[in-house]
């Protein structure tokens, strides 16, 4: 459980940095709006929540037999997929949320984890 929370803290920081850079770029290119900000907030919050759900699902599956773990992980995957579809649907339907703020934020956890890996590789002792 502690590992999941530790990684979630890192991912939260990475999502915040990516969101800040995205919003700064939107200001620079005159694309910024309040709905875009709300979209970035919703997308970032959901991206972190989704990451936590993945971590908890993996930890819970480790307490099950291989057959039950496979079914459990499959159900959890489809639940997260449905939640992602719901978030995107809401972003499209609700006027005060810009979906172009939500969509990039879904990739921020992957970007932050990849950036950390590249950094660790570049700074390792040779």
N, C-alpha and C positions, 0 to 999 in steps of 0.2 A: 504494500500500500504506500509506503514511504517513497519508493522509487517512482511510482506513478505521480505522486504529488510533486516530487522534485522535478520531474520532467515537465509536468504541467506548468510549474512556475517558470521554467525556461521558455516553454512554448508561449506562455502569456506575454513574457517580455518580448519575444520575437514577433508576436502578432502586433503588439503595441508599436514596436519600431517600424514594422512594415506598414502598418496603418498610417503612422505619422508621415512616412516617406510618400505614401500614396496620396495623402491629403495635401502634402506640401507640393507635390507635382501637379495635383489638380489646381491648386492656387496659381502655380507658375504658368500653367497652360490655360488659365481662365475657364476651368471646367468645374470649379468648386461651387457647391450649393449646400444648403442645409439638408435637403433629402439625401445628398451624397454622403454627408457626414453621418446621418442616421443609418444609412446603409452600411457604412464602414463599421459603425458601432455594432449593429446587429450581426453582420457577417463575422466580425472578430470575436464577439461573444459566443456565437454559435460554433466557430472553428475551435475555440478552446474547450467548449462543452463537448463537442464531438470527440476531441482528443481524449478528454477524461473518460468518456463513455467507452472508447476503445480500450484504454488502460484497464478500466474496471472489468470489462468483458474478458480480457485476456487473463487477468488474475482470477476471476471466478471460474473460467474454464479449466484452470490448472487444478482445481479441486474436484474435477469430474473425471469419469472414465473417458477414454478416447472417443468412444461412440457418442456419449452424451455431450462431450465437449464440442464435437463437430456440429451437432444439431444446435447447441446453444449458441455457438459463434455464428452459425448461419442465420439464426433468428435475430441475433443482435445486429448483424450486418444489414439485414433488410429493415430493421427498425431504424437504424441510423440513416439508411438510404431514404426511407419515407420521411424522416424528420428533415433531411436536407431538401427534399422536394417541397415540403411544407414551408420551410423558410424561404426558398426561392419563389414559391407561389405567392406568399405574403408580400415579398419584396416587389413583385410585379403588380400585385393588385392594390396595395396600399399607396396612396398618393404621396405621403410624406417620407417614403423610403425609396431611394434610387437603387434599382437592382445592380447597377454598375459599381456601387459601393460594396455590395454583398459578395458578388461573384469572385473578385480577386482575393477577398479575405479568406475564402475557403481554402486557398492554396498557401496562406501564410505559415501554417505549421510546417508544411513540407519544406518551404523555403528556409525557414529558420533552422530546422534540423539539418538540412543540406549545408547551409552556410557554416554551421558549427562544425560539421564533419570536414569541410574544406579547410577551415581555420585550424582545426586540430591536426590535420595532415600537413599543412604548411608550416606549422610551428613545432612539429615533433622533432626529437633529436635524431640526427642522422649518423 
